[in-house]
């Protein structure tokens, strides 16, 4: 299994990171989603209910856009 990089855990100075949802192909780990992420999964968000260890893109339950003021 791959390890989370810093950009999967922490937003940069522009308020962006990368989605940390693990991806699989044929039952074998295939890295992470890595789409642009603006924060962690939001409570009550119904787009994705799977495992997300840190930041999440919109499709995996994260915020749709960066928060005002970066972080």
C-alpha positions in Angstrom: 0.0 0.0 0.0 1.2 3.5 -0.8 1.9 6.0 2.0 0.1 9.4 2.2 2.2 12.3 1.1 2.1 15.7 2.8 -0.1 17.1 0.0 -2.7 14.4 0.8 -2.9 15.7 4.5 -2.3 19.4 4.5 -3.6 22.3 2.3 -0.9 24.4 0.6 -0.7 28.2 0.8 -3.3 28.4 -2.0 -5.8 26.3 0.0 -5.4 23.2 -2.2 -4.3 19.6 -1.6 -4.8 16.2 -3.2 -7.5 13.7 -2.6 -6.3 10.8 -0.3 -9.0 8.2 -1.1 -7.2 4.9 -1.9 -7.9 3.5 -5.4 -7.9 -0.1 -6.4 -7.6 -2.0 -9.7 -8.4 -5.7 -9.8 -8.1 -5.9 -6.0 -4.7 -4.4 -6.0 -3.8 -1.0 -4.5 -3.4 1.6 -7.3 -2.4 4.7 -5.5 -4.7 7.6 -4.5 -7.4 9.6 -6.3 -5.1 12.7 -6.4 -7.8 15.1 -7.7 -7.7 18.6 -6.3 -9.0 18.7 -2.7 -10.0 21.7 -0.6 -10.6 20.0 2.7 -11.7 16.9 4.6 -15.0 15.0 4.0 -18.0 17.1 5.1 -20.5 15.6 7.6 -23.7 14.4 6.0 -22.3 14.6 2.5 -23.8 11.8 0.4 -21.6 11.6 -2.6 -19.2 9.0 -1.1 -19.3 7.0 2.1 -16.1 5.0 1.8 -12.7 5.4 3.5 -10.9 8.7 3.3 -7.9 9.1 5.6 -7.3 12.8 5.0 -8.2 15.4 2.3 -11.1 14.6 -0.1 -12.0 15.9 -3.5 -15.6 17.0 -4.2 -16.5 13.6 -5.7 -15.3 11.8 -2.6 -17.1 14.0 -0.1 -14.9 17.1 0.3 -15.8 20.8 -0.2 -16.7 21.9 -3.7 -14.3 24.9 -3.6 -11.6 26.4 -1.4 -12.6 28.3 1.6 -12.4 32.1 1.5 -8.9 33.2 2.6 -7.1 30.0 1.6 -7.1 27.7 4.5 
